[in-house]
Amino acid sequence: MKKPKVSVITATYNDRENLERIIRQVSAQDYENIEHIIVDGGSSDGTLEVIREAAEKYGDRIQWISEPDKGIYDALNKGIRMASGDIIGCCFDEYAGTDVLSKMADIMEKEGTDGVHGDLYYMEGEKIVRRWHQGQGSIRFGWMPGHPTLYLKKSVYDTFGLYKTDYRISADYEFMIRILKDGKVRLSYLPEVLIYMSHGGTSTNSLGAYLAGMREGHRALKENGVSFAWFTDLCRTFRVLAQFIKKK
């Protein structure tokens, strides 16, 4: 029986070396039924040459587009629309092994769920600076999956829509609230590190950015009808702080 196709989306802009690394690691996954969708924002640093070389080497496994966009969430929406896979996720960072996608697809099939998530580490070089081990939980109490580890059936996007591009930092959080707040989307949980993520992204590179992300997160809770949003904000803050505590 043929395994479900997994569509892996990478949005990029003038980041040639990082894209080369991501293409190598996606192609190294031992799961056979993969398409890698690359959404380029109109780069001018040689990124297009990297994409074209990859498309020539990997054939139909690479789908791509290069044109200006309105930011990362707009680019991800383009990738989702292009996706022909049964399962969709993103790759900007580093898989913890060559079998990550296999494990994800297998547990979804075994448990009959709508998606899967797992643990991730935030890295500064070789140093672990933050450990994301959230397990299963409730949005109401500040829980949320690590977005880089979240892979969902395409039907989830068909039902709930795409990322809201009027959010600058927290469109991923808003999307997760939207799909998970009522328990209609069921997720499997892999209790192991799946992703090594570079610390210092858009929402974590400064206190100001973190506070801006929290403001957008509060707005997302309110827009999705989560009562006592301040309580969820507080719970979420405590959960984030706990991720910086070193565990043996």
N, C-alpha and C positions, 0 to 999 in steps of 0.2 A: 504494500500500500504506500502510495506516494505521500511524503511528509508535506505539511502545509508550507507554502512559500512565505518566507520572512523578508519583508522590505526594510532595509536599513537606510535611514535618511541622514545625510551629512550636509549641513549648510556651511558655506565657506565664502570668504572674501579676502583676497590678497594674503593668503596664508598657505603658500605653496608647500613649504616643508612639512607643516603639520598635516596637510591633506595627503601628501605622499605616505606618511606614516599611517594615517587612518585607512587608506586604501589597502596597504599591505596587511594590516591586522584584520580587516573585514574579510579579505580574500583568504586569510589563513584559518578562518573558522572552519571546523570540521563538519558543520551542517551544510549539506549540499544544496538545498533548494533556497538560495539567497539571491535577491537582487539588491544592488547598492545604488541608491539614488543620490546623486550629487547635485545640489542646488547652489550655483555660484552667483554671486551678486554683481557680476560684470568685472571680474578682476583684471588687473593690468600688470601683474608681477610674474607671469608665466604659469599661472594656475591652469589656464586653458590647455596649455601643452601637456600638463600632467594628466588632466582629465581625458584628453584625446588619446594619449598613450595607453591609459588604463582601459578605455573603451575598445581600443584595438586589441589589447592583450586578453581581456576577459569577455569580450563580445556582449551578448545580451544580459550578462550579469551586471553590467554598468548602464544605468540610465541617467541622463544628465540634462541640465539646462543652464544657460548663462545669460543673465539679464539683470538690470537693476531691480532691487526690491526695497521694501519699506522696513527692513530690519529682520532679525532672526526669526520672529514668529511668522511673519509673512512668508519667509523662505521655507519654513517648516510646513506651512499650509500648502505651498506649491508642491512640496515633496509628497505630502499625503495625497493630494489630488492625483499625482503621477503614479502612485503606488499601485501595483497589481497584486501585491501579496495578501495573504490571509491574516498575517500578523505584521504590525508596524511598530518600529522603534527608531531611536536616534543614536548616532555615534559621533561624539566629539572628543572623547577621551580615550581611555585605554581599557580594553577587556582584560579581565584577570586571568584568562586562559583561552585556549583555542576551542574549548567546548562550551563556552557560555551560552551561545544561541541554541545549541543542542539541548542543554539542560533546561533552558527556558521553554522551548517548544515541547519537550517531553513532559514536564510537569503540568503544563496547560492541558495537554491531551489527556494525561492520566486523571487529573482532577476535574476536567470539564469546565474550566473557568474562562473568563473573558479576557484575562491578562495575567501578567506575572511581574513581580518586582523582587529585589533582593537588597543586599547591603552594598555600601560603597565607602571608600576611603578618599578623603581629600588629601592631596599630596603637595608638598613643596620640595621639588626634586625627589630624593629618595626618602624624605621624612614624612611620616603620617602626622597631619595636624588636626584632623577631625575624623571621627568614626561614626558613620551613619548606620546604626542597627535599630531600626524601628519596629521590625516584626509586623504583626497585624494590629489594627486598631480602628479608631473612629476619628474622622475629621473633626468632630465636635470637641474632642479632647486634645487637639493639637497634633494629632498623628497625620502623616502623609508619606506616601512612597517617595523614594529617591528618584526624581524624574529621569536621570540618565539610565536608571535600571528598569524603567517602566516600558514594557512591550504589551501592546493591546491588539485585540482582533480589530480588523478594519471595520467591522460592524459597529463597534463602539463609536467611531468617528462618524459613521453614517447616521447613527441615532442622535448623538449629542452635539455634533458640529465640530468645528476646528478651534484653533487658538484665537483669542480676541486680540487683534493687533493694536487696540487702543491702550493696552497695557504695555509699558516699556520694559518692566523687569519681571513681573509676576504672572504673566499669561499662563505659564505652565501650572502654577498653583491654582489659579482661577479655574483652569480646565479640570484639574484633579478634584477640586471641590465640586464642580458641576456634575462630574460622572460618578463620584463616590459618596456624596452626602446622603443619598437615600437608600444605599445598599443594593441598587439595581445592577451594578457592575461588580462581579465577583473576581477577586484577584488571588492567584496562588502566590506563595511567598517562599523564596529560596533563601534559607538561612546561611548564606555564605557571601563573601565579597565577590561581586561580579564586575565592578568598575573601579578603576583608579582615576580620580578626577583631579585636575589641576586646581589648586586653591587660588582664588583671586579672580573669579568670573564676575559677570555684571552685577550680581546681587551680593557678592562677598568681598569685593576689593577695597571696601572702606566702610567705616561706621555710617557715613552718610548714605552710601548705597544700600546698606542693610536696612536703615531706617526707612528709606524710600520704598524698599521692597515690602517692609512691614505695613506701610501705609496702603500700598496697593493690595496687599493681602487682606487687610481689614475691609477695604472696598469690595474685594471679591467675595468675602463672607457675607457682607450685607446684601450685595446684588443677588446672591444665591439663596437668600432667605434663611441663613444660619442665625438663629437667635442668640443673643448675648455674645456677639462677636468678640467683645473685649476679653471674655473668658477664654475663648479659643486662642486669641492672640497671646494671652498670658501663658497658657499651656504650651503653645508652640515655642515661645521664647525659652521656657525651661527645658524643653526637649532639645533645642539647638545648643544651649549652654552645656547640657550633659554630654553632647557629642565631642566636646573638647577635653573631657576628663579622660586621662590615660587609663586604659584597662589592660591588665596583664593577660 
